[in-house]
Each structure stands twice: as C-alpha cells, then as structure tokens.
Amino acid sequence: MYLSLPLPSTTSRTMTVTVISTDGTFQPSPFTITVPKSGKLEDLIQALSGACSLGADETLLVAEIYNHRIIRYLEELSDSLSLIRDDDTLVAYRLKKDIEKAPLVVFMHQQMEEQYMLGKLTSSWKTFGIPLVARLSNVETGSDIHGLYLKLLNSFQTQAEDVLEDHDTSESTAVEDISLKEHDASSPISNGIEKPPDANGVSALSEAELQLYITDDKGIVKESQILMAEAIPAAGMSRRLHVLVPWPEKYVKQYDTQLLGSLPQIFKSCFFAKRPQESVSLYKCLQAFLMEEPLGPEDMWYCPRCKEHRQASKKLDLWRLPEIVVIHLKRFSYNRFLKNKLETYVDFPIDNLDLSNYIGSRNGELSNRYMLYAVSNHYGSMGGGHYTAFVHHGGGQWYEFDDSHVFPISLEKIKTSAAYLLFYRRVVE
C-alpha cells in the first residue's frame, strides 16, 4: 500500500518588514516578526505594531516596493499572507490616525548617473531609494511640499563633519569664503552649505536647488513643476499625490543614499540559512490525510439522482492493511505564486507504527503494527537535489547508501528533515 501524506503546517512563518516614519524622526528599521503561516494581513499588522511599539494614535500603511516604487498597497485586512512571497520587499509607514483622511503624498527620488553607451559617456536620471510618504495636512503651497520633503529627509542626513570636511582650506580660501558670505547674506545658501534648520527642523533652500514635479504612480512621467509660492495643483488634492524629486549633486553627498535605499526581503534564503525547523508527528500526517475535506465550487459533485451538481465533501479511509506500507511525505508544495520544498521534521516511529486507530475493517488475526526497514532521503530544493537511503539489515544494524558509498549508521541518525519515503513491514505477532 502506498500512502501520500500531507505535512500539516506547524503554524508559523517568519517575515521581515521595514518600518519607516512619516515625520523624519527616525531611520528605517527592519523588524522580523512571527505570524501564522495561514494568517491574514491583520495578523502581520498586529505583530508588527507590537514589535515597533506603535502608538495608540498611530496606524501602519503596508506597501510593497519594487524597483524603487510602490507597486501595491496592502490595505485589505482579510487578505491572506500567502499572497506575500519570500522575495518581496515590504515597508510599513507610520501614520497618525487623526489625519488619516488627508490625502497621501508619495515622494520618489532621482539622481544623475553616468554610463558609457556606444563608447560615449552619457548622463541620465535614475530612480533610487525608498519612496517616502506623508499626509498632506496643513499643506497648501509648493513651499509647504518642499518643507515636508526636507523634513522626511532629516533622519538620512550624514554627519556635519562629513559635509564640511571639504571646506577646510587655506587661509586665503577662508578669506574668500567670508567675502562670499557677506555678498550673499540674503541667500539661504552660502558657499554650498545650508543655513541651520528653522524651528520646524526644516533647512532653508532656494527653489533653484531642489525642484519637485507632479508625476504618475510609477515616477516615469514628469508633469508640472511644483512652484514654491503657488498653491498645490487641484490634482494633488485627490487620494494620493505622487511627487518626483531630482536630486542635485549636493544632496547626494549630504544624505545617506545607501540607508535610503536598503530594504531586506521578507525572508532571505541562502545556502546555509534555514528557517526555524518545524516538527510534526507521522500520526498527525495520517490524520490530515484521512480528514474530511469539503469540495470547492470548482469541484462540485454531480448527483445521479437529482441530475445536478451539488456541494459535497470527500473523505478517505483505510479499509485493510497489507504486509508492506510505503509512506510518501509530500514535501513539495505548489500554489499560485511559488513552488517550495517543505523542510518540516517528521517524527516517525521506527519499531512500532500502530495503525489500529486508522482502519475501518479490523481483522483480529493480523497485526496492525509495523516496523520501519528503509528510508529514502532527499536533499536539495525544487530545482535539484540528491537522494540517499537508510536500510535496516537485521540485528539492529542500519546502513547508509550514498551513491556507491555504503557505511554503517547509528539508529539516532535515522530521523532527519530529509526523510521523503518511509518503508514499513508488518510485525508478526
């Protein structure tokens, strides 16, 4: 008899999400949380709120980032977490609840990059970094938008010494600097260094230095420029306003662009990194295999009596047991978005697999107990791997078969998370 048993999940999944302030008070912080594997977005937000000490007056807006843009907002609390893949990158923006009805502004950043094309050095604007988000509360003019953007950048500023080190020059240069400052005393920028921030923590700057543009949600189309003294365009007062900000060279040096652009994946897998190992008993796998399962609308049963398709359920039972039972552990999972190998550790009996509670027809003359005599192991992933085998050779001695190599193995090494096929023989009583 050949049984293909599912591996019931032991409930949890580890996810890493980066929390970002919407007032520039702290740097982006990644938090690793544990959520139900079959959970919903509500479970993620609840766990993340506790991890980042979210205030009672705050809420989280979760978004997926790809190619330096927000490609979707996760706002439906009932959505399944299975829609989030391990290689996705998520951020959660901290927003104040009292202004949650105010429109959202999404800032995307660009910097000039040089590259050789056809032997010639060319320059072009490239999007970089994490989009920054805030609410348009008490924001009326272009100057307010400029100030809001600079406030969001506060946590990414480099140390003052780094900005000023190139300005420690000779005495003659210092004299020249002083004369320049006297000449441009009315300007907010002197010799490339900003004046100190104002009372709101926002640095003064000229409109010519930092130009902001209305754009689309992908940051591709550069529409009208946001002018300092003019009111925000009516289009910007809808649900979301997307703003594109080309950075002058000075800002690339003044702010930590690496910090602004670093985002971890939900779960970063590598050759040596493994998830916390899950464990389940073989009897739990049997129970999952024999459990009654309702059929979905796409699998409705055709009733021969009423001549219609009906909602139904199906259930498998073991009626009689043979001399040999082969159990296949279904380690490969498939869903709409990904294929994955389950590394669940299955605790299976070696000397006494008792199936008495799982059969429908009882024969008092035959034993319902089985003894393990071989295991087939699979190491690797969906893309490829390697098979080995453990075989019982009598007298309590087990051997491992690995290609052309055969060597003894101790009993305590038989159970591993690589077990794929289990071979059992009936115990003669």
C-alpha positions as a Markdown table, in Angstrom:
| # | Residue | x | y | z |
|---|---|---|---|---|
| 1 | Met | 0.0 | 0.0 | 0.0 |
| 2 | Tyr | 1.3 | 3.4 | -1.0 |
| 3 | Leu | 0.1 | 6.5 | 1.1 |
| 4 | Ser | 0.9 | 10.0 | 0.0 |
| 5 | Leu | 0.6 | 12.1 | 3.2 |
| 6 | Pro | 0.4 | 15.9 | 3.5 |
| 7 | Leu | 2.6 | 17.7 | 6.0 |
| 8 | Pro | 0.4 | 19.9 | 8.2 |
| 9 | Ser | 2.0 | 23.2 | 8.9 |
| 10 | Thr | 3.1 | 23.9 | 12.4 |
| 11 | Thr | 1.5 | 27.3 | 12.1 |
| 12 | Ser | 4.3 | 30.0 | 11.9 |
| 13 | Arg | 6.1 | 32.0 | 9.3 |
| 14 | Thr | 9.0 | 34.5 | 9.8 |
| 15 | Met | 8.7 | 37.8 | 8.0 |
| 16 | Thr | 10.9 | 40.9 | 7.9 |
| 17 | Val | 9.3 | 44.3 | 7.2 |
| 18 | Thr | 10.9 | 47.7 | 7.3 |
| 19 | Val | 9.1 | 50.4 | 9.4 |
| 20 | Ile | 9.5 | 54.0 | 8.1 |
| 21 | Ser | 8.5 | 57.2 | 9.9 |
| 22 | Thr | 6.4 | 59.8 | 8.1 |
| 23 | Asp | 7.8 | 62.7 | 10.0 |
| 24 | Gly | 11.6 | 62.2 | 9.7 |
| 25 | Thr | 12.1 | 61.4 | 13.3 |
| 26 | Phe | 13.9 | 58.1 | 13.0 |
| 27 | Gln | 15.7 | 56.0 | 10.4 |
| 28 | Pro | 14.1 | 53.0 | 8.6 |
| 29 | Ser | 14.1 | 50.0 | 11.0 |
| 30 | Pro | 13.6 | 46.4 | 9.8 |
| 31 | Phe | 11.6 | 44.2 | 12.2 |
| 32 | Thr | 11.5 | 40.4 | 12.0 |
| 33 | Ile | 8.1 | 39.0 | 13.2 |
| 34 | Thr | 6.4 | 35.6 | 13.5 |
| 35 | Val | 2.9 | 35.3 | 12.1 |
| 36 | Pro | 0.5 | 32.4 | 11.4 |
| 37 | Lys | 1.5 | 30.7 | 8.1 |
| 38 | Ser | -2.1 | 30.7 | 7.1 |
| 39 | Gly | -2.7 | 34.1 | 8.6 |
| 40 | Lys | -4.1 | 37.3 | 7.2 |
| 41 | Leu | -2.7 | 40.9 | 6.8 |
| 42 | Glu | -4.4 | 41.7 | 10.1 |
| 43 | Asp | -2.0 | 39.3 | 11.9 |
| 44 | Leu | 1.0 | 40.9 | 10.3 |
| 45 | Ile | 0.0 | 44.4 | 11.2 |
| 46 | Gln | -0.8 | 43.3 | 14.8 |
| 47 | Ala | 2.6 | 41.6 | 15.2 |
| 48 | Leu | 4.4 | 44.5 | 13.6 |
| 49 | Ser | 2.6 | 47.1 | 15.7 |
| 50 | Gly | 3.9 | 45.4 | 18.9 |
| 51 | Ala | 7.4 | 44.9 | 17.6 |
| 52 | Cys | 7.8 | 48.6 | 16.7 |
| 53 | Ser | 5.9 | 49.9 | 19.7 |
| 54 | Leu | 3.3 | 51.6 | 17.6 |
| 55 | Gly | 1.5 | 54.4 | 19.5 |
| 56 | Ala | -2.2 | 54.3 | 20.2 |
| 57 | Asp | -2.6 | 57.4 | 17.9 |
| 58 | Glu | -0.7 | 55.7 | 15.0 |
| 59 | Thr | -1.5 | 53.3 | 12.3 |
| 60 | Leu | 0.5 | 51.4 | 9.7 |
| 61 | Leu | 0.2 | 51.6 | 5.9 |
| 62 | Val | 1.9 | 48.5 | 4.4 |
| 63 | Ala | 3.2 | 48.7 | 0.8 |
| 64 | Glu | 5.3 | 46.5 | -1.5 |
| 65 | Ile | 8.4 | 48.2 | -3.0 |
| 66 | Tyr | 9.8 | 47.1 | -6.3 |
| 67 | Asn | 12.4 | 49.0 | -8.4 |
| 68 | His | 12.2 | 52.0 | -6.0 |
| 69 | Arg | 8.5 | 52.4 | -6.5 |
| 70 | Ile | 5.4 | 51.4 | -4.5 |
| 71 | Ile | 3.7 | 48.8 | -6.7 |
| 72 | Arg | 0.8 | 47.9 | -4.4 |
| 73 | Tyr | -0.7 | 48.9 | -1.1 |
| 74 | Leu | -1.8 | 46.1 | 1.3 |
| 75 | Glu | -4.9 | 47.6 | 2.9 |
| 76 | Glu | -7.4 | 44.7 | 3.0 |
| 77 | Leu | -7.0 | 43.2 | 6.4 |
| 78 | Ser | -8.6 | 39.9 | 5.4 |
| 79 | Asp | -6.1 | 39.2 | 2.6 |
| 80 | Ser | -4.1 | 36.0 | 3.0 |
| 81 | Leu | -0.4 | 36.3 | 3.8 |
| 82 | Ser | 0.2 | 33.6 | 1.2 |
| 83 | Leu | -0.1 | 36.5 | -1.3 |
| 84 | Ile | 3.3 | 37.8 | 0.0 |
| 85 | Arg | 6.3 | 35.9 | -1.3 |
| 86 | Asp | 9.6 | 35.4 | 0.4 |
| 87 | Asp | 11.5 | 37.6 | -2.1 |
| 88 | Asp | 9.1 | 40.5 | -1.8 |
| 89 | Thr | 10.2 | 43.7 | 0.0 |
| 90 | Leu | 7.6 | 45.3 | 2.2 |
| 91 | Val | 7.6 | 48.6 | 4.1 |
| 92 | Ala | 5.2 | 49.9 | 6.8 |
| 93 | Tyr | 4.7 | 53.6 | 7.0 |
| 94 | Arg | 3.8 | 55.0 | 10.5 |
| 95 | Leu | 0.9 | 57.5 | 10.0 |
| 96 | Lys | -1.1 | 59.5 | 12.5 |
| 97 | Lys | -4.7 | 58.4 | 12.9 |
| 98 | Asp | -6.2 | 61.8 | 13.4 |
| 99 | Ile | -5.2 | 62.9 | 9.8 |
| 100 | Glu | -5.9 | 59.6 | 8.1 |
| 101 | Lys | -8.5 | 61.2 | 5.8 |
| 102 | Ala | -6.0 | 63.7 | 4.5 |
| 103 | Pro | -4.5 | 62.9 | 1.0 |
| 104 | Leu | -1.2 | 60.9 | 0.9 |
| 105 | Val | 1.9 | 62.3 | -0.8 |
| 106 | Val | 4.4 | 59.8 | -2.2 |
| 107 | Phe | 7.9 | 61.2 | -2.9 |
| 108 | Met | 10.2 | 59.4 | -5.3 |
| 109 | His | 13.8 | 60.3 | -5.7 |
| 110 | Gln | 16.2 | 60.5 | -8.7 |
| 111 | Gln | 19.9 | 61.1 | -9.1 |
| 112 | Met | 22.1 | 61.7 | -12.1 |
| 113 | Glu | 24.0 | 58.6 | -13.2 |
| 114 | Glu | 26.7 | 58.4 | -15.8 |
| 115 | Gln | 27.3 | 55.4 | -18.1 |
| 116 | Tyr | 29.1 | 54.6 | -21.3 |
| 117 | Met | 26.9 | 53.9 | -24.3 |
| 118 | Leu | 28.5 | 53.2 | -27.7 |
| 119 | Gly | 31.8 | 54.4 | -26.4 |
| 120 | Lys | 30.4 | 57.8 | -25.2 |
| 121 | Leu | 29.8 | 58.9 | -21.6 |
| 122 | Thr | 26.2 | 59.8 | -21.2 |
| 123 | Ser | 24.2 | 61.1 | -18.2 |
| 124 | Ser | 20.6 | 60.3 | -17.3 |
| 125 | Trp | 18.2 | 60.5 | -14.3 |
| 126 | Lys | 17.7 | 57.2 | -12.4 |
| 127 | Thr | 15.2 | 56.5 | -9.7 |
| 128 | Phe | 16.7 | 55.3 | -6.4 |
| 129 | Gly | 15.9 | 54.8 | -2.7 |
| 130 | Ile | 12.7 | 54.0 | -0.8 |
| 131 | Pro | 9.7 | 56.2 | -1.6 |
| 132 | Leu | 8.9 | 58.5 | 1.4 |
| 133 | Val | 5.3 | 59.0 | 2.4 |
| 134 | Ala | 3.4 | 61.6 | 4.5 |
| 135 | Arg | -0.1 | 63.1 | 4.9 |
| 136 | Leu | -1.0 | 66.4 | 3.2 |
| 137 | Ser | -2.2 | 68.0 | 6.4 |
| 138 | Asn | -2.0 | 71.8 | 6.6 |
| 139 | Val | -0.1 | 71.8 | 3.3 |
| 140 | Glu | -1.3 | 74.4 | 0.8 |
| 141 | Thr | 1.6 | 75.7 | -1.3 |
| 142 | Gly | 4.6 | 74.4 | -3.1 |
| 143 | Ser | 6.8 | 75.7 | -0.3 |
| 144 | Asp | 4.9 | 73.5 | 2.2 |
| 145 | Ile | 5.6 | 70.5 | 0.0 |
| 146 | His | 9.3 | 71.4 | -0.2 |
| 147 | Gly | 9.5 | 71.7 | 3.6 |
| 148 | Leu | 7.6 | 68.5 | 4.1 |
| 149 | Tyr | 10.1 | 66.6 | 1.9 |
| 150 | Leu | 13.1 | 68.0 | 3.6 |
| 151 | Lys | 11.6 | 67.1 | 7.0 |
| 152 | Leu | 11.3 | 63.5 | 5.8 |
| 153 | Leu | 15.0 | 63.5 | 4.9 |
| 154 | Asn | 16.1 | 64.6 | 8.3 |
| 155 | Ser | 16.8 | 61.1 | 9.5 |
| 156 | Phe | 19.1 | 60.4 | 6.5 |
| 157 | Gln | 21.4 | 63.3 | 7.0 |
| 158 | Thr | 25.1 | 62.5 | 7.2 |
| 159 | Gln | 27.3 | 63.9 | 10.0 |
| 160 | Ala | 28.1 | 67.6 | 9.7 |
| 161 | Glu | 31.8 | 66.9 | 9.7 |
| 162 | Asp | 31.4 | 64.8 | 6.5 |
| 163 | Val | 29.7 | 67.7 | 4.8 |
| 164 | Leu | 32.1 | 70.3 | 5.9 |
| 165 | Glu | 35.4 | 68.4 | 5.6 |
| 166 | Asp | 36.0 | 69.6 | 2.0 |
| 167 | His | 35.7 | 73.2 | 3.1 |
| 168 | Asp | 38.7 | 73.2 | 5.5 |
| 169 | Thr | 41.1 | 75.0 | 3.2 |
| 170 | Ser | 43.9 | 77.5 | 3.4 |
| 171 | Glu | 43.7 | 80.9 | 5.0 |
| 172 | Ser | 43.3 | 82.7 | 1.6 |
| 173 | Thr | 40.4 | 80.5 | 0.7 |
| 174 | Ala | 38.8 | 81.2 | 4.1 |
| 175 | Val | 39.0 | 84.9 | 3.4 |
| 176 | Glu | 37.4 | 84.4 | 0.1 |
| 177 | Asp | 34.6 | 82.4 | 1.7 |
| 178 | Ile | 33.9 | 85.3 | 4.2 |
| 179 | Ser | 33.6 | 87.8 | 1.4 |
| 180 | Leu | 31.3 | 85.5 | -0.5 |
| 181 | Lys | 29.1 | 85.1 | 2.6 |
| 182 | Glu | 28.9 | 88.9 | 3.0 |
| 183 | His | 28.0 | 89.3 | -0.6 |
| 184 | Asp | 25.2 | 86.6 | -0.4 |
| 185 | Ala | 23.9 | 87.3 | 3.1 |
| 186 | Ser | 20.4 | 87.4 | 1.9 |
| 187 | Ser | 20.6 | 84.0 | 0.3 |
| 188 | Pro | 19.6 | 80.8 | 2.3 |
| 189 | Ile | 22.6 | 79.0 | 0.8 |
| 190 | Ser | 26.2 | 80.2 | 1.3 |
| 191 | Asn | 29.1 | 78.5 | -0.4 |
| 192 | Gly | 27.1 | 75.3 | -0.8 |
| 193 | Ile | 26.2 | 75.0 | 2.9 |
| 194 | Glu | 22.7 | 75.4 | 4.1 |
| 195 | Lys | 21.8 | 77.7 | 6.9 |
| 196 | Pro | 20.7 | 76.0 | 10.2 |
| 197 | Pro | 17.2 | 74.4 | 10.2 |
| 198 | Asp | 14.3 | 76.6 | 11.2 |
| 199 | Ala | 12.1 | 76.0 | 14.2 |
| 200 | Asn | 10.3 | 73.1 | 12.4 |
| 201 | Gly | 13.5 | 71.3 | 11.7 |
| 202 | Val | 13.5 | 72.2 | 8.0 |
| 203 | Ser | 16.6 | 73.5 | 6.3 |
| 204 | Ala | 16.1 | 76.6 | 4.1 |
| 205 | Leu | 16.9 | 76.2 | 0.4 |
| 206 | Ser | 16.2 | 78.0 | -2.8 |
| 207 | Glu | 13.7 | 76.9 | -5.4 |
| 208 | Ala | 16.5 | 76.5 | -8.0 |
| 209 | Glu | 18.4 | 74.0 | -5.8 |
| 210 | Leu | 15.6 | 71.4 | -5.4 |
| 211 | Gln | 12.9 | 71.1 | -8.0 |
| 212 | Leu | 9.8 | 69.0 | -7.4 |
| 213 | Tyr | 7.4 | 67.7 | -10.1 |
| 214 | Ile | 4.0 | 66.1 | -10.2 |
| 215 | Thr | 4.4 | 62.6 | -11.6 |
| 216 | Asp | 2.4 | 59.4 | -12.1 |
| 217 | Asp | 2.5 | 56.4 | -9.6 |
| 218 | Lys | 5.5 | 54.9 | -11.4 |
| 219 | Gly | 7.5 | 58.1 | -11.4 |
| 220 | Ile | 8.0 | 58.0 | -15.1 |
| 221 | Val | 6.1 | 61.0 | -16.4 |
| 222 | Lys | 7.4 | 64.4 | -15.2 |
| 223 | Glu | 4.4 | 66.7 | -15.3 |
| 224 | Ser | 4.1 | 70.2 | -14.0 |
| 225 | Gln | 6.7 | 71.6 | -11.6 |
| 226 | Ile | 5.6 | 72.4 | -8.1 |
| 227 | Leu | 6.5 | 76.1 | -7.6 |
| 228 | Met | 7.3 | 77.5 | -4.1 |
| 229 | Ala | 4.8 | 80.3 | -4.0 |
| 230 | Glu | 1.9 | 78.7 | -5.8 |
| 231 | Ala | -0.9 | 76.6 | -4.5 |
| 232 | Ile | -0.8 | 72.8 | -4.9 |
| 233 | Pro | -2.5 | 71.7 | -8.1 |
| 234 | Ala | -6.0 | 70.5 | -7.7 |
| 235 | Ala | -5.0 | 67.1 | -9.0 |
| 236 | Gly | -2.7 | 66.8 | -6.0 |
| 237 | Met | -5.6 | 67.1 | -3.5 |
| 238 | Ser | -7.0 | 63.7 | -4.6 |
| 239 | Arg | -6.4 | 60.5 | -2.6 |
| 240 | Arg | -2.7 | 60.4 | -3.5 |
| 241 | Leu | -0.2 | 62.9 | -4.8 |
| 242 | His | 3.0 | 61.5 | -6.5 |
| 243 | Val | 6.0 | 63.8 | -6.5 |
| 244 | Leu | 9.3 | 63.2 | -8.3 |
| 245 | Val | 12.4 | 64.8 | -6.8 |
| 246 | Pro | 15.6 | 65.0 | -9.0 |
| 247 | Trp | 18.5 | 65.4 | -6.5 |
| 248 | Pro | 21.3 | 68.0 | -7.1 |
| 249 | Glu | 24.8 | 66.6 | -6.5 |
| 250 | Lys | 25.0 | 68.4 | -3.2 |
| 251 | Tyr | 22.1 | 66.3 | -1.8 |
| 252 | Val | 23.7 | 63.1 | -2.9 |
| 253 | Lys | 26.7 | 64.0 | -0.7 |
| 254 | Gln | 24.7 | 65.4 | 2.2 |
| 255 | Tyr | 22.3 | 62.5 | 2.7 |
| 256 | Asp | 23.0 | 58.8 | 3.3 |
| 257 | Thr | 21.7 | 57.3 | 0.0 |
| 258 | Gln | 22.7 | 53.8 | 1.0 |
| 259 | Leu | 20.5 | 53.9 | 4.1 |
| 260 | Leu | 17.7 | 55.4 | 2.0 |
| 261 | Gly | 17.9 | 52.6 | -0.5 |
| 262 | Ser | 18.4 | 49.5 | 1.7 |
| 263 | Leu | 15.5 | 47.1 | 2.1 |
| 264 | Pro | 15.6 | 43.5 | 3.3 |
| 265 | Gln | 13.4 | 40.8 | 1.7 |
| 266 | Ile | 10.6 | 39.1 | 3.6 |
| 267 | Phe | 12.8 | 36.1 | 4.0 |
| 268 | Lys | 16.3 | 36.0 | 2.7 |
| 269 | Ser | 17.2 | 32.4 | 1.8 |
| 270 | Cys | 20.8 | 31.3 | 1.1 |
| 271 | Phe | 22.6 | 28.0 | 1.0 |
| 272 | Phe | 23.4 | 28.0 | 4.7 |
| 273 | Ala | 20.4 | 29.9 | 6.1 |
| 274 | Lys | 17.4 | 27.8 | 7.1 |
| 275 | Arg | 14.1 | 28.7 | 8.7 |
| 276 | Pro | 13.5 | 27.6 | 12.2 |
| 277 | Gln | 12.8 | 23.9 | 11.8 |
| 278 | Glu | 9.2 | 22.8 | 12.1 |
| 279 | Ser | 8.2 | 19.4 | 13.7 |
| 280 | Val | 5.2 | 17.2 | 13.2 |
| 281 | Ser | 4.4 | 13.6 | 14.1 |
| 282 | Leu | 3.7 | 11.0 | 11.4 |
| 283 | Tyr | 0.3 | 10.3 | 13.1 |
| 284 | Lys | -0.6 | 14.0 | 12.6 |
| 285 | Cys | 0.1 | 13.5 | 8.9 |
| 286 | Leu | -2.2 | 10.4 | 8.8 |
| 287 | Gln | -5.0 | 12.4 | 10.5 |
| 288 | Ala | -4.6 | 15.2 | 7.9 |
| 289 | Phe | -4.8 | 12.6 | 5.1 |
| 290 | Leu | -8.0 | 11.0 | 6.5 |
| 291 | Met | -9.7 | 14.2 | 7.4 |
| 292 | Glu | -13.0 | 15.1 | 5.7 |
| 293 | Glu | -12.4 | 17.7 | 3.0 |
| 294 | Pro | -15.2 | 20.0 | 1.6 |
| 295 | Leu | -15.1 | 20.3 | -2.2 |
| 296 | Gly | -15.0 | 23.8 | -3.6 |
| 297 | Pro | -17.4 | 25.4 | -6.2 |
| 298 | Glu | -15.0 | 24.3 | -9.0 |
| 299 | Asp | -15.1 | 20.6 | -7.8 |
| 300 | Met | -18.8 | 20.2 | -7.2 |
| 301 | Trp | -20.2 | 16.6 | -7.3 |
| 302 | Tyr | -22.7 | 15.5 | -9.9 |
| 303 | Cys | -25.6 | 13.8 | -8.2 |
| 304 | Pro | -27.1 | 11.0 | -10.4 |
| 305 | Arg | -30.4 | 11.2 | -8.5 |
| 306 | Cys | -31.2 | 14.9 | -8.9 |
| 307 | Lys | -29.1 | 15.3 | -12.1 |
| 308 | Glu | -27.4 | 18.4 | -10.7 |
| 309 | His | -24.0 | 19.4 | -9.4 |
| 310 | Arg | -24.0 | 19.7 | -5.6 |
| 311 | Gln | -21.7 | 20.9 | -2.9 |
| 312 | Ala | -20.1 | 17.9 | -1.4 |
| 313 | Ser | -17.2 | 16.6 | 0.7 |
| 314 | Lys | -14.8 | 13.8 | 0.3 |
| 315 | Lys | -13.1 | 11.5 | 2.8 |
| 316 | Leu | -10.5 | 8.7 | 2.5 |
| 317 | Asp | -10.4 | 5.7 | 4.9 |
| 318 | Leu | -8.1 | 2.8 | 5.3 |
| 319 | Trp | -10.1 | -0.4 | 5.0 |
| 320 | Arg | -7.5 | -3.2 | 5.1 |
| 321 | Leu | -3.8 | -3.2 | 5.7 |
| 322 | Pro | -1.2 | -5.0 | 3.6 |
| 323 | Glu | 2.1 | -6.6 | 4.5 |
| 324 | Ile | 4.1 | -3.6 | 3.3 |
| 325 | Val | 3.2 | 0.1 | 3.7 |
| 326 | Val | 5.1 | 2.8 | 1.8 |
| 327 | Ile | 4.5 | 6.3 | 3.0 |
| 328 | His | 5.4 | 9.3 | 0.8 |
| 329 | Leu | 5.8 | 12.6 | 2.6 |
| 330 | Lys | 4.6 | 15.4 | 0.4 |
| 331 | Arg | 7.5 | 17.8 | 0.8 |
| 332 | Phe | 6.8 | 19.8 | -2.3 |
| 333 | Ser | 4.2 | 22.5 | -2.2 |
| 334 | Tyr | 2.7 | 24.4 | -5.0 |
| 335 | Asn | 0.4 | 27.5 | -5.1 |
| 336 | Arg | -0.5 | 30.2 | -7.4 |
| 337 | Phe | 2.7 | 32.2 | -6.9 |
| 338 | Leu | 5.5 | 29.8 | -5.9 |
| 339 | Lys | 6.9 | 26.3 | -5.6 |
| 340 | Asn | 8.6 | 25.3 | -2.4 |
| 341 | Lys | 10.1 | 22.4 | -0.6 |
| 342 | Leu | 8.9 | 21.8 | 3.0 |
| 343 | Glu | 11.8 | 21.1 | 5.4 |
| 344 | Thr | 9.4 | 20.0 | 8.1 |
| 345 | Tyr | 10.9 | 17.4 | 10.5 |
| 346 | Val | 8.6 | 14.4 | 10.6 |
| 347 | Asp | 8.9 | 12.3 | 13.8 |
| 348 | Phe | 8.1 | 8.8 | 12.6 |
| 349 | Pro | 8.1 | 5.6 | 14.6 |
| 350 | Ile | 10.9 | 3.1 | 13.9 |
| 351 | Asp | 9.9 | 0.0 | 15.8 |
| 352 | Asn | 6.2 | 0.4 | 16.4 |
| 353 | Leu | 4.0 | 2.2 | 13.9 |
| 354 | Asp | 0.5 | 1.3 | 15.2 |
| 355 | Leu | -2.3 | 1.9 | 12.6 |
| 356 | Ser | -5.1 | 0.3 | 14.7 |
| 357 | Asn | -7.0 | 3.6 | 15.1 |
| 358 | Tyr | -6.9 | 4.3 | 11.4 |
| 359 | Ile | -8.5 | 1.3 | 9.7 |
| 360 | Gly | -12.2 | 0.6 | 9.1 |
| 361 | Ser | -12.1 | -3.2 | 8.9 |
| 362 | Arg | -10.5 | -5.0 | 11.9 |
| 363 | Asn | -9.0 | -8.4 | 11.5 |
| 364 | Gly | -8.1 | -9.9 | 14.8 |
| 365 | Glu | -5.7 | -12.4 | 13.3 |
| 366 | Leu | -3.4 | -9.8 | 11.7 |
| 367 | Ser | -1.2 | -7.3 | 13.4 |
| 368 | Asn | -1.8 | -3.6 | 12.8 |
| 369 | Arg | 1.8 | -2.7 | 13.9 |
| 370 | Tyr | 4.6 | -2.0 | 11.5 |
| 371 | Met | 8.4 | -1.8 | 11.7 |
| 372 | Leu | 10.5 | 0.6 | 9.6 |
| 373 | Tyr | 13.0 | -1.1 | 7.4 |
| 374 | Ala | 14.1 | 1.6 | 4.9 |
| 375 | Val | 14.1 | 5.4 | 4.4 |
| 376 | Ser | 14.7 | 7.3 | 1.2 |
| 377 | Asn | 16.0 | 10.9 | 1.8 |
| 378 | His | 16.0 | 13.9 | -0.5 |
| 379 | Tyr | 18.5 | 16.8 | 0.0 |
| 380 | Gly | 18.2 | 20.0 | -2.0 |
| 381 | Ser | 15.3 | 22.0 | -3.4 |
| 382 | Met | 12.7 | 22.1 | -6.2 |
| 383 | Gly | 15.5 | 22.8 | -8.8 |
| 384 | Gly | 17.6 | 19.8 | -8.0 |
| 385 | Gly | 19.0 | 17.7 | -5.2 |
| 386 | His | 20.5 | 14.4 | -4.1 |
| 387 | Tyr | 19.0 | 11.1 | -2.9 |
| 388 | Thr | 20.4 | 8.8 | -0.2 |
| 389 | Ala | 18.9 | 5.8 | 1.6 |
| 390 | Phe | 19.0 | 4.2 | 5.1 |
| 391 | Val | 18.4 | 0.4 | 5.1 |
| 392 | His | 17.9 | -1.9 | 8.1 |
| 393 | His | 20.0 | -5.1 | 7.7 |
| 394 | Gly | 18.8 | -7.0 | 10.7 |
| 395 | Gly | 20.2 | -7.3 | 14.2 |
| 396 | Gly | 19.6 | -3.6 | 14.9 |
| 397 | Gln | 22.2 | -2.5 | 12.3 |
| 398 | Trp | 21.4 | 0.3 | 9.8 |
| 399 | Tyr | 23.4 | 1.3 | 6.7 |
| 400 | Glu | 23.5 | 4.5 | 4.7 |
| 401 | Phe | 23.6 | 4.2 | 0.9 |
| 402 | Asp | 25.0 | 7.3 | -0.8 |
| 403 | Asp | 25.8 | 6.7 | -4.5 |
| 404 | Ser | 28.5 | 4.0 | -4.5 |
| 405 | His | 29.3 | 4.5 | -0.8 |
| 406 | Val | 27.8 | 2.3 | 1.9 |
| 407 | Phe | 28.6 | 2.6 | 5.6 |
| 408 | Pro | 27.0 | 1.8 | 9.0 |
| 409 | Ile | 24.9 | 4.5 | 10.6 |
| 410 | Ser | 23.6 | 4.7 | 14.2 |
| 411 | Leu | 19.9 | 4.5 | 15.0 |
| 412 | Glu | 19.7 | 8.0 | 16.3 |
| 413 | Lys | 20.6 | 9.4 | 12.9 |
| 414 | Ile | 17.8 | 7.8 | 11.0 |
| 415 | Lys | 15.3 | 10.6 | 11.7 |
| 416 | Thr | 16.0 | 13.8 | 9.7 |
| 417 | Ser | 14.1 | 16.5 | 7.9 |
| 418 | Ala | 15.3 | 15.0 | 4.6 |
| 419 | Ala | 13.1 | 11.9 | 5.0 |
| 420 | Tyr | 11.0 | 11.5 | 1.9 |
| 421 | Leu | 9.8 | 7.9 | 1.6 |
| 422 | Leu | 9.3 | 5.6 | 4.5 |
| 423 | Phe | 9.1 | 1.8 | 4.1 |
| 424 | Tyr | 7.3 | -0.3 | 6.7 |
| 425 | Arg | 6.9 | -4.1 | 7.2 |
| 426 | Arg | 4.1 | -5.7 | 9.2 |
| 427 | Val | 5.3 | -7.0 | 12.6 |
| 428 | Val | 4.5 | -10.7 | 13.1 |
| 429 | Glu | 3.0 | -11.4 | 16.5 |
